[in-house]
Amino acid sequence: TAMIPFIFLTAKAERNDWRQGMEKGADDYLTKPFTRSELLAAITMRLQRQETALQQFANERERSAALMEKCAELEQFIEAKDELLNNLSHELRQPLSNINLAIHMLREAPPGAQRDRYLEILQKEFAREIALLNQVSELQQFLTPESVKLLSQFKLLKSKTSNNSL
């Protein structure tokens, strides 16, 4: 009922009466005698104000929905970024573990073919680590909210919402 315009029509013309009517929630206050044009003007004004308020409400609701959608996109972006960073962290650790193992074996190995094999492993894992680090730079340039949305549409990224529904 707060959105329904209320025009107080009364014979009470005192300023105190007018004030009391407005405090009780009247949007307008017409005292008798009033003309038809005064009443129609008051009604028209109240309806216009109500229409304006309803339009503002609709605009705010639309804006709120757009913001909610943007928040959902950003949450999806953050989830995808976290997933990619976790995978990247795992991928970066594996070559480092292999490098560490090869260094340890290299220290223990006598000179010769075995030592050369461990050096080859070190070079291979080092190259793999450099390639992964280069991919990180490329990934940073590629990873945007729009690209994450596109990857999700083609189901190239997992989303927490699809995992929760299983």
N, C-alpha and C positions, 0 to 999 in steps of 0.2 A: 504493500500500500504506500510505501514511501515514494514510489515512482509515479503515483497517480497525482496529477495536479489538483489542488484544492483551492477553490475560490470562496472566500467567506462573504456571503450576502446577508447584510444585517441593517437594521434601522439605527443601531448604535453608532453614533458619529463622533463620539469623544475620542481624543487622541489616546487616552488610557485604554479604551476599549479596542481601538485599532492595534495598539501594541500587544495587548493580551491575545487577540486573535492571531497575530503573527507568531507569537511565542508558542501558541498551541499547534502550530504547523501549517497555517494558511499560507498559500503561495501568493495570494492577492486578497485584497479587502475592498469590497464595494459597498458603499452605504446607500440606503434608499433615500430618496428616489434616484434610480440610475436609468440611463437610456439603453435602448436596445444596442446601439452602436458601442457604448461603453462595455457592455457585457460581452458582445462579440469580440471586441478588441482584446479584452482580458483573456477570454477563452483562446483566441488565436495566439496570443503571446505565450500563454502557458503551454499550448500544444507545440509551438515552435521550440520553446526551451526544452520540452521533453524530447522532441525529435533530435535536437542537438545533443542532449545528454545520452540518448540511446545510440546515436552515431559515434560519439566519443567512446562509449562502452564497447561497441563493436570493433572500433579501430584498436582499442587497447587489447581486446581479446585476440584480434588478429596478430598484433605485435607480440603479444605474449606467446602465442602459438609458434610464431617464427623464431622467437628467442629459445623456446623449448626445443625446437628442431635443431637450431644451431648448437645448443648445449649437448644434445644427443650426438650430433656429428663430432663435436670436439671430444666427447667422452670416448667415442669409437676410435677417434684418431689417437688419443692417449693410450687406449688399450692396445691398439695395433703397434704403436711405437714401443710400448713396454714389451710386448711379445717379441718384436723384432730385436730389441736390445738384449733381451734374455737369450734369444737364439744366438745372437752375435757374440755375446759373452761366452756362451758355451763353445761356439766355433773358434773363438780366439784362444780359449784355454787348451783345447786339444793339441794344436801344433806346439804350444809352449811346453806342454807335458812331454811330447815326443822329443822336442829339442833338449829338454832337461835330461831325459833318459839317455839320449844319444851322447850328450856331454859326459854323463856319468860313465857310460860304456866306453867312450873314447879314452877316458882317463885310465880305465882298467885294461884296455886292450893293448896287446903288444904291437909294435910297428908292423905294418904289412897290409894284407888284403882286408882284414877285419877293420882295421883303423880307417882305411879308405872307405869302406862301406858305411861306417858311422859318420864320416865327414860328408858323404853323399846324402845321408838321411838329414843331417843338419842343414845342408844347402837346400834340399827339397822342402823341408818344413819351414825354413826361413822364407823361401819364395812364397810358400802358401800363406804364411802370416802377413807378408807384405801385400799379397793380393787381397786378403780379407780386409786389411786396413784401407786399401784403395777403394774397396767396395763400400766401406763405411762413409767415405767422402761422397761417393755417388749417391748413396742411400739418403744422406742428409739433404741433398738437393732435390731428390725425388719425393721424399716423404712429406706430403702436405695433406691437410684434411680432405681436399678434393681427390687426391690420388688414393687415399685410404678408402674413401667412399666407393670409388671405382673398383678397387681390388676386392672390396667386400661384396659388391654386386655380382662379381664373377666368382665369388666364393674362393678367392685366393688367400684370404685371411680368415682366421677363426675369429668368432665373436663370442663374448661371454653370454650373450642372450641365447645363441643357438646351443651353447653347452648346457645352459641351465634348463632348457626345455627337454633335454634327453632324459 
